[in-house]
Amino acid sequence: MSATAAIGVASLGIAGTAQAAEPTRIQPLRIPTPAGTFDAVAAGPRHGRKVLLLHGFPEFGIEWEHQLRALAAAGYRAVAPDQRGYSPGVRPLGIENYHLDHAVRDVRAMADSLGWQRFDLVGHDWGAAVAWIAAAKYARRVRSLTAVSVPHLGAFAEALRTDPVQREASKYMEDFRAPTPIPENLILAGGPPTIPGASPEKCAEYFRRLSQPGALTAALNWYRANDFTGYEQRVSVPTLFIASTKDRLVAPSGVAATKNWVTGPYRLENLVGIGHNIPEEAAETTTKLLLAHLASVCF
């Protein structure tokens, strides 16, 4: 793990690699791939059923702290990487390197590196966007999908085209797509984000990592590189979609239409009164739903 990430892991009470492992202790992990080495946090027995959790913006893998501990306690082996651009070891220059296709290939590469032939896939925000595509593309390897906040990209792209509510909700993306360093300077000038459910210490850690040279530009390049079109492949694996009624970034139209893009077993849970950052704001509910979904998929 990079030195800066290791400092942040320690500041949040996550064990270092030299500390004795406990069943639910979160520990740092490095995942070498052809694209570079990803930083990650992991918990649970190595022989347990495998779960890969993908974070969103402006979070890192530690977004899933609550879920990692619960998964470990239930006997799962859970790994949450810092995605492309967020991991210093996988931070290529060039907007084109942040197209979703690269992030989807990262999922396969990380699973290969970990020795995982089959695994359950979980994603929030950008992580959900990656997870939807990966679940469709690697259906033989992805046992189940849990997508949080972001609809299937076929439904989301249609909402962007036809729903004024979604277009208004997504205007912030155009600000993020402005040339470097305009949005970077504005975001950094605002200080640490306030994320419901995340402690001030965790928000400060997100901000500290994004303040490292090149980190925020890489994170914003996800917005610059993608318009969400071209991902019309339907998902056949058992899918849980966790949405929320107070999400100011995702309109109800895309949430409702997502069922049309899943051919396998599908369940929508729409959390009342919760905003976009579901894994942290509604950590216990998210964890309960995730564990129930995983338990329902036995093959």
TORKOL-4160 file (C-alpha; in steps of 0.2 Angstrom, whole numbers, padded with zeros to 4 digits, m for minus):
299
<pt num="1" X="0000" Y="0000" Z="0000"/>
<pt num="2" X="0006" Y="0018" Z="m0004"/>
<pt num="3" X="0013" Y="0028" Z="0011"/>
<pt num="4" X="m0001" Y="0040" Z="0010"/>
<pt num="5" X="m0014" Y="0027" Z="0010"/>
<pt num="6" X="m0006" Y="0018" Z="0024"/>
<pt num="7" X="m0006" Y="0033" Z="0035"/>
<pt num="8" X="m0025" Y="0036" Z="0031"/>
<pt num="9" X="m0029" Y="0017" Z="0035"/>
<pt num="10" X="m0020" Y="0019" Z="0052"/>
<pt num="11" X="m0029" Y="0035" Z="0056"/>
<pt num="12" X="m0046" Y="0026" Z="0054"/>
<pt num="13" X="m0041" Y="0012" Z="0066"/>
<pt num="14" X="m0038" Y="m0001" Z="0052"/>
<pt num="15" X="m0025" Y="m0014" Z="0055"/>
<pt num="16" X="m0008" Y="m0013" Z="0047"/>
<pt num="17" X="m0001" Y="m0028" Z="0039"/>
<pt num="18" X="0010" Y="m0032" Z="0053"/>
<pt num="19" X="m0004" Y="m0033" Z="0066"/>
<pt num="20" X="m0012" Y="m0049" Z="0071"/>
<pt num="21" X="m0027" Y="m0052" Z="0060"/>
<pt num="22" X="m0044" Y="m0053" Z="0068"/>
<pt num="23" X="m0060" Y="m0061" Z="0060"/>
<pt num="24" X="m0067" Y="m0044" Z="0057"/>
<pt num="25" X="m0052" Y="m0033" Z="0056"/>
<pt num="26" X="m0050" Y="m0023" Z="0041"/>
<pt num="27" X="m0032" Y="m0023" Z="0034"/>
<pt num="28" X="m0023" Y="m0015" Z="0019"/>
<pt num="29" X="m0020" Y="m0025" Z="0004"/>
<pt num="30" X="m0010" Y="m0022" Z="m0013"/>
<pt num="31" X="m0017" Y="m0030" Z="m0029"/>
<pt num="32" X="m0004" Y="m0031" Z="m0043"/>
<pt num="33" X="m0012" Y="m0030" Z="m0061"/>
<pt num="34" X="m0005" Y="m0027" Z="m0078"/>
<pt num="35" X="m0012" Y="m0009" Z="m0076"/>
<pt num="36" X="m0002" Y="m0006" Z="m0060"/>
<pt num="37" X="m0004" Y="m0010" Z="m0042"/>
<pt num="38" X="m0021" Y="m0006" Z="m0033"/>
<pt num="39" X="m0022" Y="m0001" Z="m0015"/>
<pt num="40" X="m0036" Y="m0010" Z="m0006"/>
<pt num="41" X="m0044" Y="m0014" Z="0011"/>
<pt num="42" X="m0049" Y="m0032" Z="0015"/>
<pt num="43" X="m0057" Y="m0042" Z="0029"/>
<pt num="44" X="m0063" Y="m0059" Z="0032"/>
<pt num="45" X="m0056" Y="m0077" Z="0030"/>
<pt num="46" X="m0046" Y="m0080" Z="0014"/>
<pt num="47" X="m0056" Y="m0096" Z="0011"/>
<pt num="48" X="m0072" Y="m0087" Z="0012"/>
<pt num="49" X="m0084" Y="m0083" Z="m0002"/>
<pt num="50" X="m0077" Y="m0068" Z="m0012"/>
<pt num="51" X="m0085" Y="m0051" Z="m0013"/>
<pt num="52" X="m0077" Y="m0036" Z="m0022"/>
<pt num="53" X="m0084" Y="m0019" Z="m0017"/>
<pt num="54" X="m0081" Y="m0004" Z="m0029"/>
<pt num="55" X="m0082" Y="0014" Z="m0022"/>
<pt num="56" X="m0089" Y="0030" Z="m0029"/>
<pt num="57" X="m0083" Y="0049" Z="m0030"/>
<pt num="58" X="m0076" Y="0056" Z="m0019"/>
<pt num="59" X="m0074" Y="0041" Z="m0008"/>
<pt num="60" X="m0061" Y="0027" Z="m0008"/>
<pt num="61" X="m0062" Y="0009" Z="m0003"/>
<pt num="62" X="m0064" Y="0013" Z="0015"/>
<pt num="63" X="m0082" Y="0019" Z="0010"/>
<pt num="64" X="m0087" Y="0001" Z="0013"/>
<pt num="65" X="m0079" Y="0000" Z="0031"/>
<pt num="66" X="m0096" Y="m0005" Z="0039"/>
<pt num="67" X="m0100" Y="m0018" Z="0025"/>
<pt num="68" X="m0082" Y="m0025" Z="0026"/>
<pt num="69" X="m0084" Y="m0029" Z="0044"/>
<pt num="70" X="m0101" Y="m0037" Z="0043"/>
<pt num="71" X="m0096" Y="m0047" Z="0028"/>
<pt num="72" X="m0081" Y="m0053" Z="0037"/>
<pt num="73" X="m0091" Y="m0058" Z="0052"/>
<pt num="74" X="m0102" Y="m0068" Z="0041"/>
<pt num="75" X="m0087" Y="m0078" Z="0034"/>
<pt num="76" X="m0085" Y="m0069" Z="0018"/>
<pt num="77" X="m0069" Y="m0063" Z="0011"/>
<pt num="78" X="m0072" Y="m0045" Z="0006"/>
<pt num="79" X="m0060" Y="m0033" Z="m0004"/>
<pt num="80" X="m0063" Y="m0015" Z="m0007"/>
<pt num="81" X="m0050" Y="m0007" Z="m0019"/>
<pt num="82" X="m0046" Y="0011" Z="m0022"/>
<pt num="83" X="m0051" Y="0012" Z="m0041"/>
<pt num="84" X="m0041" Y="0018" Z="m0056"/>
<pt num="85" X="m0035" Y="0035" Z="m0052"/>
<pt num="86" X="m0038" Y="0034" Z="m0034"/>
<pt num="87" X="m0024" Y="0021" Z="m0031"/>
<pt num="88" X="m0007" Y="0030" Z="m0034"/>
<pt num="89" X="0000" Y="0015" Z="m0042"/>
<pt num="90" X="m0014" Y="0015" Z="m0056"/>
<pt num="91" X="m0015" Y="0034" Z="m0060"/>
<pt num="92" X="m0011" Y="0035" Z="m0079"/>
<pt num="93" X="m0011" Y="0052" Z="m0087"/>
<pt num="94" X="m0023" Y="0056" Z="m0101"/>
<pt num="95" X="m0042" Y="0057" Z="m0100"/>
<pt num="96" X="m0044" Y="0042" Z="m0111"/>
<pt num="97" X="m0037" Y="0031" Z="m0098"/>
<pt num="98" X="m0053" Y="0034" Z="m0087"/>
<pt num="99" X="m0066" Y="0027" Z="m0099"/>
<pt num="100" X="m0077" Y="0015" Z="m0091"/>
<pt num="101" X="m0070" Y="0001" Z="m0101"/>
<pt num="102" X="m0053" Y="0002" Z="m0093"/>
<pt num="103" X="m0061" Y="0001" Z="m0076"/>
<pt num="104" X="m0072" Y="m0014" Z="m0081"/>
<pt num="105" X="m0056" Y="m0023" Z="m0086"/>
<pt num="106" X="m0048" Y="m0018" Z="m0070"/>
<pt num="107" X="m0062" Y="m0028" Z="m0061"/>
<pt num="108" X="m0057" Y="m0044" Z="m0071"/>
<pt num="109" X="m0038" Y="m0041" Z="m0068"/>
<pt num="110" X="m0040" Y="m0038" Z="m0049"/>
<pt num="111" X="m0050" Y="m0054" Z="m0048"/>
<pt num="112" X="m0037" Y="m0064" Z="m0058"/>
<pt num="113" X="m0023" Y="m0057" Z="m0047"/>
<pt num="114" X="m0033" Y="m0062" Z="m0031"/>
<pt num="115" X="m0036" Y="m0079" Z="m0038"/>
<pt num="116" X="m0055" Y="m0077" Z="m0038"/>
<pt num="117" X="m0063" Y="m0087" Z="m0052"/>
<pt num="118" X="m0081" Y="m0082" Z="m0045"/>
<pt num="119" X="m0086" Y="m0068" Z="m0035"/>
<pt num="120" X="m0100" Y="m0057" Z="m0029"/>
<pt num="121" X="m0099" Y="m0039" Z="m0035"/>
<pt num="122" X="m0105" Y="m0023" Z="m0026"/>
<pt num="123" X="m0103" Y="m0005" Z="m0032"/>
<pt num="124" X="m0109" Y="0012" Z="m0027"/>
<pt num="125" X="m0110" Y="0028" Z="m0038"/>
<pt num="126" X="m0096" Y="0026" Z="m0051"/>
<pt num="127" X="m0092" Y="0009" Z="m0043"/>
<pt num="128" X="m0110" Y="0004" Z="m0048"/>
<pt num="129" X="m0108" Y="0010" Z="m0066"/>
<pt num="130" X="m0093" Y="m0001" Z="m0067"/>
<pt num="131" X="m0102" Y="m0015" Z="m0058"/>
<pt num="132" X="m0117" Y="m0015" Z="m0070"/>
<pt num="133" X="m0105" Y="m0017" Z="m0085"/>
<pt num="134" X="m0094" Y="m0030" Z="m0077"/>
<pt num="135" X="m0109" Y="m0040" Z="m0072"/>
<pt num="136" X="m0115" Y="m0041" Z="m0089"/>
<pt num="137" X="m0098" Y="m0044" Z="m0097"/>
<pt num="138" X="m0092" Y="m0057" Z="m0085"/>
<pt num="139" X="m0108" Y="m0066" Z="m0081"/>
<pt num="140" X="m0099" Y="m0082" Z="m0079"/>
<pt num="141" X="m0088" Y="m0075" Z="m0065"/>
<pt num="142" X="m0099" Y="m0063" Z="m0056"/>
<pt num="143" X="m0111" Y="m0073" Z="m0045"/>
<pt num="144" X="m0122" Y="m0059" Z="m0040"/>
<pt num="145" X="m0123" Y="m0040" Z="m0042"/>
<pt num="146" X="m0128" Y="m0027" Z="m0029"/>
<pt num="147" X="m0129" Y="m0009" Z="m0037"/>
<pt num="148" X="m0131" Y="0006" Z="m0025"/>
<pt num="149" X="m0138" Y="0023" Z="m0031"/>
<pt num="150" X="m0134" Y="0022" Z="m0049"/>
<pt num="151" X="m0146" Y="0013" Z="m0061"/>
<pt num="152" X="m0141" Y="0002" Z="m0076"/>
<pt num="153" X="m0132" Y="0013" Z="m0088"/>
<pt num="154" X="m0145" Y="0009" Z="m0101"/>
<pt num="155" X="m0158" Y="0016" Z="m0090"/>
<pt num="156" X="m0147" Y="0031" Z="m0084"/>
<pt num="157" X="m0143" Y="0036" Z="m0102"/>
<pt num="158" X="m0161" Y="0035" Z="m0107"/>
<pt num="159" X="m0165" Y="0046" Z="m0093"/>
<pt num="160" X="m0152" Y="0059" Z="m0097"/>
<pt num="161" X="m0159" Y="0060" Z="m0115"/>
<pt num="162" X="m0178" Y="0061" Z="m0111"/>
<pt num="163" X="m0180" Y="0066" Z="m0093"/>
<pt num="164" X="m0178" Y="0085" Z="m0089"/>
<pt num="165" X="m0177" Y="0080" Z="m0070"/>
<pt num="166" X="m0161" Y="0069" Z="m0073"/>
<pt num="167" X="m0153" Y="0082" Z="m0085"/>
<pt num="168" X="m0155" Y="0095" Z="m0071"/>
<pt num="169" X="m0149" Y="0083" Z="m0058"/>
<pt num="170" X="m0133" Y="0079" Z="m0068"/>
<pt num="171" X="m0128" Y="0097" Z="m0072"/>
<pt num="172" X="m0114" Y="0096" Z="m0059"/>
<pt num="173" X="m0106" Y="0084" Z="m0071"/>
<pt num="174" X="m0103" Y="0097" Z="m0084"/>
<pt num="175" X="m0094" Y="0108" Z="m0070"/>
<pt num="176" X="m0083" Y="0093" Z="m0066"/>
<pt num="177" X="m0079" Y="0091" Z="m0085"/>
<pt num="178" X="m0072" Y="0108" Z="m0086"/>
<pt num="179" X="m0053" Y="0108" Z="m0091"/>
<pt num="180" X="m0040" Y="0106" Z="m0077"/>
<pt num="181" X="m0037" Y="0114" Z="m0065"/>
<pt num="182" X="m0054" Y="0124" Z="m0065"/>
<pt num="183" X="m0065" Y="0111" Z="m0055"/>
<pt num="184" X="m0050" Y="0105" Z="m0045"/>
<pt num="185" X="m0046" Y="0122" Z="m0038"/>
<pt num="186" X="m0065" Y="0124" Z="m0034"/>
<pt num="187" X="m0066" Y="0108" Z="m0025"/>
<pt num="188" X="m0050" Y="0109" Z="m0015"/>
<pt num="189" X="m0054" Y="0127" Z="m0010"/>
<pt num="190" X="m0070" Y="0120" Z="m0002"/>
<pt num="191" X="m0061" Y="0109" Z="0010"/>
<pt num="192" X="m0066" Y="0091" Z="0016"/>
<pt num="193" X="m0083" Y="0086" Z="0010"/>
<pt num="194" X="m0098" Y="0083" Z="0021"/>
<pt num="195" X="m0105" Y="0065" Z="0018"/>
<pt num="196" X="m0120" Y="0060" Z="0029"/>
<pt num="197" X="m0115" Y="0045" Z="0039"/>
<pt num="198" X="m0096" Y="0047" Z="0037"/>
<pt num="199" X="m0087" Y="0054" Z="0052"/>
<pt num="200" X="m0077" Y="0070" Z="0050"/>
<pt num="201" X="m0061" Y="0060" Z="0051"/>
<pt num="202" X="m0066" Y="0050" Z="0037"/>
<pt num="203" X="m0071" Y="0065" Z="0026"/>
<pt num="204" X="m0055" Y="0073" Z="0030"/>
<pt num="205" X="m0046" Y="0057" Z="0025"/>
<pt num="206" X="m0055" Y="0057" Z="0008"/>
<pt num="207" X="m0050" Y="0075" Z="0006"/>
<pt num="208" X="m0032" Y="0072" Z="0011"/>
<pt num="209" X="m0030" Y="0058" Z="m0002"/>
<pt num="210" X="m0038" Y="0068" Z="m0016"/>
<pt num="211" X="m0027" Y="0083" Z="m0012"/>
<pt num="212" X="m0011" Y="0072" Z="m0017"/>
<pt num="213" X="m0003" Y="0077" Z="m0033"/>
<pt num="214" X="m0014" Y="0071" Z="m0048"/>
<pt num="215" X="m0027" Y="0062" Z="m0037"/>
<pt num="216" X="m0042" Y="0074" Z="m0040"/>
<pt num="217" X="m0038" Y="0076" Z="m0058"/>
<pt num="218" X="m0038" Y="0058" Z="m0060"/>
<pt num="219" X="m0055" Y="0056" Z="m0051"/>
<pt num="220" X="m0063" Y="0070" Z="m0061"/>
<pt num="221" X="m0056" Y="0062" Z="m0077"/>
<pt num="222" X="m0070" Y="0049" Z="m0074"/>
<pt num="223" X="m0082" Y="0062" Z="m0078"/>
<pt num="224" X="m0072" Y="0069" Z="m0093"/>
<pt num="225" X="m0070" Y="0052" Z="m0101"/>
<pt num="226" X="m0088" Y="0046" Z="m0100"/>
<pt num="227" X="m0105" Y="0050" Z="m0106"/>
<pt num="228" X="m0114" Y="0034" Z="m0101"/>
<pt num="229" X="m0119" Y="0028" Z="m0118"/>
<pt num="230" X="m0115" Y="0012" Z="m0127"/>
<pt num="231" X="m0119" Y="0000" Z="m0112"/>
<pt num="232" X="m0135" Y="m0008" Z="m0117"/>
<pt num="233" X="m0130" Y="m0026" Z="m0113"/>
<pt num="234" X="m0143" Y="m0033" Z="m0101"/>
<pt num="235" X="m0138" Y="m0041" Z="m0084"/>
<pt num="236" X="m0142" Y="m0059" Z="m0081"/>
<pt num="237" X="m0135" Y="m0062" Z="m0064"/>
<pt num="238" X="m0146" Y="m0060" Z="m0048"/>
<pt num="239" X="m0146" Y="m0042" Z="m0045"/>
<pt num="240" X="m0151" Y="m0031" Z="m0030"/>
<pt num="241" X="m0152" Y="m0012" Z="m0034"/>
<pt num="242" X="m0153" Y="m0001" Z="m0018"/>
<pt num="243" X="m0159" Y="0017" Z="m0023"/>
<pt num="244" X="m0165" Y="0031" Z="m0012"/>
<pt num="245" X="m0179" Y="0044" Z="m0012"/>
<pt num="246" X="m0169" Y="0059" Z="m0007"/>
<pt num="247" X="m0155" Y="0056" Z="m0020"/>
<pt num="248" X="m0153" Y="0073" Z="m0028"/>
<pt num="249" X="m0141" Y="0066" Z="m0042"/>
<pt num="250" X="m0152" Y="0052" Z="m0048"/>
<pt num="251" X="m0170" Y="0054" Z="m0055"/>
<pt num="252" X="m0184" Y="0041" Z="m0051"/>
<pt num="253" X="m0186" Y="0038" Z="m0070"/>
<pt num="254" X="m0169" Y="0029" Z="m0071"/>
<pt num="255" X="m0172" Y="0019" Z="m0055"/>
<pt num="256" X="m0189" Y="0013" Z="m0062"/>
<pt num="257" X="m0183" Y="0008" Z="m0079"/>
<pt num="258" X="m0168" Y="m0002" Z="m0072"/>
<pt num="259" X="m0179" Y="m0017" Z="m0071"/>
<pt num="260" X="m0180" Y="m0018" Z="m0090"/>
<pt num="261" X="m0161" Y="m0020" Z="m0091"/>
<pt num="262" X="m0160" Y="m0036" Z="m0080"/>
<pt num="263" X="m0166" Y="m0053" Z="m0086"/>
<pt num="264" X="m0161" Y="m0063" Z="m0070"/>
<pt num="265" X="m0169" Y="m0062" Z="m0053"/>
<pt num="266" X="m0171" Y="m0043" Z="m0048"/>
<pt num="267" X="m0175" Y="m0034" Z="m0033"/>
<pt num="268" X="m0176" Y="m0015" Z="m0030"/>
<pt num="269" X="m0175" Y="m0007" Z="m0013"/>
<pt num="270" X="m0179" Y="0011" Z="m0013"/>
<pt num="271" X="m0174" Y="0018" Z="0004"/>
<pt num="272" X="m0185" Y="0032" Z="0010"/>
<pt num="273" X="m0177" Y="0048" Z="0016"/>
<pt num="274" X="m0159" Y="0044" Z="0012"/>
<pt num="275" X="m0148" Y="0053" Z="0000"/>
<pt num="276" X="m0135" Y="0048" Z="m0013"/>
<pt num="277" X="m0122" Y="0041" Z="m0002"/>
<pt num="278" X="m0131" Y="0026" Z="0004"/>
<pt num="279" X="m0117" Y="0015" Z="0010"/>
<pt num="280" X="m0112" Y="0027" Z="0023"/>
<pt num="281" X="m0129" Y="0036" Z="0027"/>
<pt num="282" X="m0139" Y="0020" Z="0028"/>
<pt num="283" X="m0124" Y="0009" Z="0033"/>
<pt num="284" X="m0134" Y="m0004" Z="0043"/>
<pt num="285" X="m0148" Y="m0005" Z="0031"/>
<pt num="286" X="m0136" Y="m0007" Z="0016"/>
<pt num="287" X="m0127" Y="m0020" Z="0025"/>
<pt num="288" X="m0143" Y="m0030" Z="0030"/>
<pt num="289" X="m0149" Y="m0030" Z="0012"/>
<pt num="290" X="m0132" Y="m0035" Z="0005"/>
<pt num="291" X="m0131" Y="m0049" Z="0017"/>
<pt num="292" X="m0148" Y="m0055" Z="0013"/>
<pt num="293" X="m0145" Y="m0054" Z="m0006"/>
<pt num="294" X="m0129" Y="m0064" Z="m0005"/>
<pt num="295" X="m0137" Y="m0077" Z="0006"/>
<pt num="296" X="m0151" Y="m0079" Z="m0007"/>
<pt num="297" X="m0139" Y="m0083" Z="m0021"/>
<pt num="298" X="m0132" Y="m0100" Z="m0017"/>
<pt num="299" X="m0125" Y="m0106" Z="m0034"/>
